[in-house]
């Protein structure tokens, strides 16, 4: 889970265009054809270091190179981790986006 703020640049009027924050729940799915020498696909600590260190308590508009929608956040995270094939980003209860590589 990360806490971060953002505002969205949208083609229609929305209160999400104003700066606001969420406690985002992020689920990262990784896979490999073979496990590494430690018996892992990737160490969860490494995933947290790569993602949380950049996003937690950040203004996502200043960190990400895209409009920080849940969908774009999921894609950005997936692109940061070679072992990752899917990311689920839950912005709030009942609001989740999934990005999956083909």
Residue, then its C-alpha position, 0 to 999 in steps of 0.5 A: x500500500x502506498x499513500x500518494x496524491x495526484x490530479x487528473x488531466x481529463x477531457x471532461x469536467x471532474x472533481x478529480x482534476x483537483x489535487x487529492x490523495x488515496x491510499x493505493x493498494x497495489x498488487x504485483x504479479x510476477x512470473x518466470x520460466x525458472x526460479x532464481x538460485x534462492x527459489x524465487x521469481x523476484x524478492x518482494x523486498x526488491x519490488x517494494x524498493x523499486x516501487x514504494x521508494x518512488x511513489x509512496x508519499x509522492x505527488x504522482x503528477x511530479x513522479x510519473x511521465x503520464x496522466x496518473x490514472x489508476x490504469x497508467x499507474x498500473x502500466x508504469x509499475x508493470x514496465x518497471x519490473x521485467x518479471x511483472x506481467x500484471x498489476x492491479x491498482x486499487x484507488x479506493x474500495x470498489x475502484x480497481x484497474x488492472x494492467x496486463x502484458x500480453 
